[in-house]
Amino acid sequence: MTMREKIEQAAARYPDRRSAIMPALLIAQRQHGHLPGPVLEEVAEILGVERIWVYELATFYTLFHTEPVGKFHLQLCDNVSCMLRRSEDLLRHLEDVLGIEKGGTTADGLFTLSTVECLGACEMAPVMQVGDDYHGNLDIARIDALLARLRATVPHSIGADLAAAEPPGE
Amino acid sequence: MFEPVLLKNVYVPDGHLIATYEAGGGYRALEKALKEYTPHDIVELVKRSNLRGRGGAGFPTGMKWSFVPKRADKPKYLCCNADEGEPGTFKDRIIMERDPHQLIEGMAISAYAIGAEVAYVYVRGEYVLAIRRLEQAIAEAEAKGYLGARILGSDFNFVVHVHCGAGAYICGEETAMLDSLEGKRAQPRLKPPFPAVAGLYASPTVINNVETLVCVPHIVARGADWFRGIGPEKSPGPKLYCVSGHVRKPGLYELPMGIPLRELIEDHAGGPPTGRKIKAVIPGGVSAPVIPEQGLDVGMDFDSLAAVGSMLGSAGVIVVDDTTCMVRVATRIIEFFHHESCGKCTPCREGLNWVVKVLRRIEAGEGAAGDMEQLDMLCKGIFGNTFCALGDGAAMGLRASLTHFRDEFVAHIEERRCPFV
């Protein structure tokens, strides 16, 4: 299905097309990786809504990214339950091994590192979301294994040197 | 012995599939509701059960439903609040991931009671697995005739749509959720009109939490007296408790409403790690004022917790041990509220910004004389003066920390350092 078809399918669920802006932005972001201006304009055009309505949602909700993010977006929770289980040690370790600070992206474009508010998985704190998946009960060894696994999924064209330098995944 | 009902299916293999749900008696309550009860009967049954909303406010569910006008020239809507963003809370996620049909059956019966033919489940966007499982379950239920037109041979028509959130805690506030569903920035609305009269698309709308809705099939199947026989008379029923932080067995526990907080932590969640002692517990997500160790014998229900100045909230129980700096905990909580403030009203938007600055400098050992008074003044300026409960929750929580752990704040300021580092 094209992006336009997916958005039309989502819009059919609501009596008002403005309601479909949020689902349309999620569809567009899945397709494009992030939401630059031209994509926002395309969403507005498909739905036939005011462009400002699309822009204001893209900038209000934290899951929408108007700037590019890495192939793997590491979203480490540092809210109270994860903080009590030492998420800050994991943040420091991730900053060290990736050579970036919180909010940054590695030069090869593989990893963006963020801290996020509660992911709603406190029973497995500390927890990190990467893409669609939750990774819980994390410690430094598990973080290292996870990074190696993620790198191993990348074809040789990008990040190949890094993948080769890492120990094999679990 | 208490028999769990809400989590009965959660630990069964393939509990999320319709075959498993049906094998365990699933959708029989819907059949009973449609064949034996009128919509009015269901509303009365839920009223008699004393079910109170599990999202945090504890409003009587049957009464909320009865506010929906019987006759309306507009369609009525049911919205399920699955935006679960209160830090320390994860019960709705587990229900949706492991037993989504329980929620669908609860929504179908509730929609029948209020006369809605369309429901939206507002699920936070991070919950990708829950969203997939719910969409799969909706398709299964449609194929089996539990959703769609003329359900189980009745004249009741009902469809469910999933709406993904995109990361905004404020969407848990029901009118902000409605604005978000309408494709706007999520900001709370002025009330009245209440959603039951003019909610989604200005139509009569009921908004219920996931856990509230999953109680409904059990009330239909087992009766109001069964439900009212569990826990305290005025806030009864089985309850999901999310336990996290400094305990040996963090997890989701289904126990009667009103269980003592100490029993929940010590007997069920394994108590604090070896060699540590509990210092404090946040009983209902970070909006709920902290309770110091000596207060842990309180019952976990709406009225008992309110009586000691806290609240049941979402029953997100966060346990804090004696190695932890309470100034740091308070700072992190206010940073959260500051980040999630929608910006609509000044006391919340500006007040929390100011509180964060003061707390950060105290934690960093740079606090000044007068900072405690300034925090007290800021709490007073926020509490009761905000558009919605976000600012109130932040101020109430901070006030409790300032009251119960004042010594720790003062030590930071006087010693010009964090004594826990």
Boltz contact constraints between the chains, C-beta under 6 A:
constraints:
  - contact:
      token1: [A, 13]
      token2: [B, 161]
      max_distance: 6.0
  - contact:
      token1: [A, 18]
      token2: [B, 183]
      max_distance: 6.0
  - contact:
      token1: [A, 19]
      token2: [B, 182]
      max_distance: 6.0
  - contact:
      token1: [A, 19]
      token2: [B, 183]
      max_distance: 6.0
  - contact:
      token1: [A, 21]
      token2: [B, 183]
      max_distance: 6.0
  - contact:
      token1: [A, 22]
      token2: [B, 166]
      max_distance: 6.0
  - contact:
      token1: [A, 26]
      token2: [B, 164]
      max_distance: 6.0
  - contact:
      token1: [A, 56]
      token2: [B, 185]
      max_distance: 6.0
  - contact:
      token1: [A, 60]
      token2: [B, 185]
      max_distance: 6.0
  - contact:
      token1: [A, 61]
      token2: [B, 166]
      max_distance: 6.0
  - contact:
      token1: [A, 61]
      token2: [B, 167]
      max_distance: 6.0
  - contact:
      token1: [A, 61]
      token2: [B, 168]
      max_distance: 6.0
  - contact:
      token1: [A, 62]
      token2: [B, 167]
      max_distance: 6.0
  - contact:
      token1: [A, 63]
      token2: [B, 125]
      max_distance: 6.0
  - contact:
      token1: [A, 63]
      token2: [B, 166]
      max_distance: 6.0
  - contact:
      token1: [A, 63]
      token2: [B, 167]
      max_distance: 6.0
  - contact:
      token1: [A, 64]
      token2: [B, 166]
      max_distance: 6.0
  - contact:
      token1: [A, 79]
      token2: [B, 87]
      max_distance: 6.0
  - contact:
      token1: [A, 80]
      token2: [B, 87]
      max_distance: 6.0
  - contact:
      token1: [A, 80]
      token2: [B, 318]
      max_distance: 6.0
  - contact:
      token1: [A, 80]
      token2: [B, 332]
      max_distance: 6.0
  - contact:
      token1: [A, 81]
      token2: [B, 88]
      max_distance: 6.0
  - contact:
      token1: [A, 81]
      token2: [B, 244]
      max_distance: 6.0
  - contact:
      token1: [A, 81]
      token2: [B, 245]
      max_distance: 6.0
  - contact:
      token1: [A, 81]
      token2: [B, 318]
      max_distance: 6.0
  - contact:
      token1: [A, 83]
      token2: [B, 332]
      max_distance: 6.0
  - contact:
      token1: [A, 84]
      token2: [B, 245]
      max_distance: 6.0
  - contact:
      token1: [A, 84]
      token2: [B, 246]
      max_distance: 6.0
  - contact:
      token1: [A, 117]
      token2: [B, 336]
      max_distance: 6.0
  - contact:
      token1: [A, 118]
      token2: [B, 87]
      max_distance: 6.0
  - contact:
      token1: [A, 119]
      token2: [B, 126]
      max_distance: 6.0
  - contact:
      token1: [A, 120]
      token2: [B, 84]
      max_distance: 6.0
  - contact:
      token1: [A, 120]
      token2: [B, 90]
      max_distance: 6.0
  - contact:
      token1: [A, 120]
      token2: [B, 93]
      max_distance: 6.0
  - contact:
      token1: [A, 121]
      token2: [B, 90]
      max_distance: 6.0
  - contact:
      token1: [A, 122]
      token2: [B, 88]
      max_distance: 6.0
  - contact:
      token1: [A, 122]
      token2: [B, 90]
      max_distance: 6.0
  - contact:
      token1: [A, 122]
      token2: [B, 244]
      max_distance: 6.0
  - contact:
      token1: [A, 123]
      token2: [B, 90]
      max_distance: 6.0
  - contact:
      token1: [A, 123]
      token2: [B, 250]
      max_distance: 6.0
  - contact:
      token1: [A, 123]
      token2: [B, 251]
      max_distance: 6.0
  - contact:
      token1: [A, 125]
      token2: [B, 244]
      max_distance: 6.0
  - contact:
      token1: [A, 132]
      token2: [B, 128]
      max_distance: 6.0
